[in-house]
Amino acid sequence: MDSDIEIRRVRESDVEPLREVINQICVEKWYLATAEGFSLEQSRAYLQRVIENGFPYVVAIHQDRIVGWCDIVPSPGSGYAHSGRLGVAVAGEYRGKGLGRRLMEACLSLARRSPIEKVELEVFTDNVRAVQLYESLGFKVEGVKVRARKLEGRYQDSQLMALFITQEHS
């Protein structure tokens, strides 16, 4: 199956199928920062901003269906644009097969050709496979937010991680 999956840059025409897979993962509640999902208008506006600015964003396609994505969007505000926030997710039936790594490697490759110097992410500490993936790609822990989220009576800590993708950081 791995060879049947294409990794490519996101396109405007991806908005509806991309929103569908994002919202499917949001419904699972425990992996993404939001459990509510996004409207078509929100998704369209976000994707348009990403494409217009050339931000790193890739999708995984299997049998004409989007099954995962990874994006790195620069932080807003003066003095923060050198860092970007990474988001990545893979549809349930495609997890554990190396697709998250492929998506991240493709997106980080694009980021290395952009003004982004530092890639940041936040991950729930109970998402052990994701934490292991990030560490294997060189991300380092910068801090932990204890009881960062309480959902359905369950607390989740979140770990702040970062990767410097330029040689300027020692």
Secondary structure as the mmCIF struct_conf table of DSSP 4:
data_model
#
loop_
_struct_conf.conf_type_id
_struct_conf.id
_struct_conf.beg_label_comp_id
_struct_conf.beg_label_asym_id
_struct_conf.beg_label_seq_id
_struct_conf.end_label_comp_id
_struct_conf.end_label_asym_id
_struct_conf.end_label_seq_id
HELX_RH_3T_P HELX_RH_3T_P1 ASP A 2 ASP A 4
STRN STRN1 GLU A 6 ARG A 9
HELX_RH_3T_P HELX_RH_3T_P2 GLU A 12 ASP A 14
HELX_RH_AL_P HELX_RH_AL_P1 VAL A 15 GLU A 28
BEND BEND1 TRP A 30 ALA A 33
BEND BEND2 ALA A 35 GLU A 36
HELX_RH_AL_P HELX_RH_AL_P2 LEU A 40 ASN A 53
TURN_TY1_P TURN_TY1_P1 GLY A 54 GLY A 54
STRN STRN2 TYR A 57 HIS A 62
TURN_TY1_P TURN_TY1_P2 GLN A 63 ASP A 64
STRN STRN3 ARG A 65 PRO A 74
HELX_LH_PP_P HELX_LH_PP_P1 SER A 75 PRO A 76
BEND BEND3 GLY A 77 GLY A 77
TURN_TY1_P TURN_TY1_P3 SER A 78 HIS A 82
STRN STRN4 SER A 83 VAL A 90
HELX_RH_3T_P HELX_RH_3T_P3 GLY A 92 TYR A 94
TURN_TY1_P TURN_TY1_P4 ARG A 95 GLY A 96
BEND BEND4 LYS A 97 GLY A 98
HELX_RH_AL_P HELX_RH_AL_P3 LEU A 99 ALA A 111
TURN_TY1_P TURN_TY1_P5 ARG A 112 ARG A 113
BEND BEND5 SER A 114 PRO A 115
STRN STRN5 LYS A 118 PHE A 124
TURN_TY1_P TURN_TY1_P6 THR A 125 ASP A 126
HELX_RH_AL_P HELX_RH_AL_P4 VAL A 128 SER A 136
TURN_TY1_P TURN_TY1_P7 LEU A 137 GLY A 138
STRN STRN6 LYS A 140 LEU A 151
TURN_TY1_P TURN_TY1_P8 GLU A 152 GLY A 153
STRN STRN7 ARG A 154 PHE A 164
BEND BEND6 THR A 166 THR A 166
TURN_TY1_P TURN_TY1_P9 GLN A 167 GLU A 168
#
